[in-house]
């Protein structure tokens, strides 16, 4: 099964924030980081459940998975199975540095622009 990838506005804002942070040190590295970040997200089209559960799953009461990128960035996402066996959606909700405080609520995961369907 191939999954459709949906990247939330909150995740895009996270990526932009990290990009700006890296760009202060090295513009070239920042652009490369963004390109590779989107490329690794696309790998979730196949077997997204290969990724481990994020610690947030324990207290947010939904299954949140994480894809580690460059060992220090956590791409947090959920997986929805479609009605038919051939469909499914991976929703990328947040991209966070490992040093950031863990998310404390479902609103922090989903952001202001999303509702869980």
N, C-alpha and C positions, 0 to 999 in steps of 0.2 A: 504494500500500500504506500502511496505517495501522499504526503500531507501538504496542505496549503499553509504557507507561512504568513501570519499577520503580525505586523510590528506596530505596537501601540504608539500613540503620540507621546506618551510618557517615556517609553523606551527611546524614541528618537531624541527627545529632550535630554535624556541621560547621556546618550552617545555624543550629542553636541557639547554638553558640559565637559565630558571627559576629553573630547577633541580639543576644546579651548585650553584645558589644563595642560595637556601634552604639548600643544602648540607653543606655549610660553617658552618651553625648553628647545623644541625642535619641530618646526613646521613640517618638514619632510616626514618625520616619524609620526606626526599626528595624522597626516593624510593616509599614510600606509596603515596605521592602526584602524582608522575608520573603514577603509576598503576591506581589510582582513576580517574585521568584526562582522560586517555584512556577509562576507563569504562564509564564515563559520556558521552564521545563523542559517544559511541556506542548506547546510548539511543536515539540519533537523527535518528536512523533507522526508528522509528515510530513517526509520528506527529512532524516533525521538525519545522513546522510553528507555533507550540505552543509557541515558543520562540519569545521574543519581537524584534522589529527592533532596530538595533544599531544606535546610533547617527550619525555614518558615512554614513548611508543611505541617510541622508538629503542632503549631499553635494557631495557624490561620484556618484550619479545618478544611482545606482544599489541597489537592495534590499539586504541589509546585515543584517543578524540576529545575535543575540548573546545569548549564553548559559552561564549563570553565574555559576561559579564553586568556591565553598568556599567563596562566596560573594565578593571576591576581584580579581578574574581572569575572563576575558572575552574571550570566545571562539567565534571567529567571523567566520561566514560561510554564504554560499549562497545555495539556493535550486533550482535545475533544475528538471523540470518535463520531463519525457520521452515521446516518441511518443505514446507508449501504456500506458494504465492506470496502468499497473503493474510495471512500472519502474520509477525510479527517482534517482537523485544523490544529496547528501549533500557534498559540498566541504568545508572543513575546511581550512581557509586561514591563520588565525593568532590566537595565544593564548597570551594574554597580561594582565599584571597587571593593575588594575583599576587606579592606580596612574600614569601610563605612559601617555605621551601626546597622544592625539587622532590622528588617522591616517589622513594625510592631502591630500593624493592622492591615486588614484586607484593602482598605482605602489607599494605603501607601503602596500596595502591590498594584492595584488596578489603576491608580491615578484618578485625576479629576474627570477625564474624558471617557471613561469606560464603565460599562456595567457588565456583570457576569451574566451570560445567557444560559 
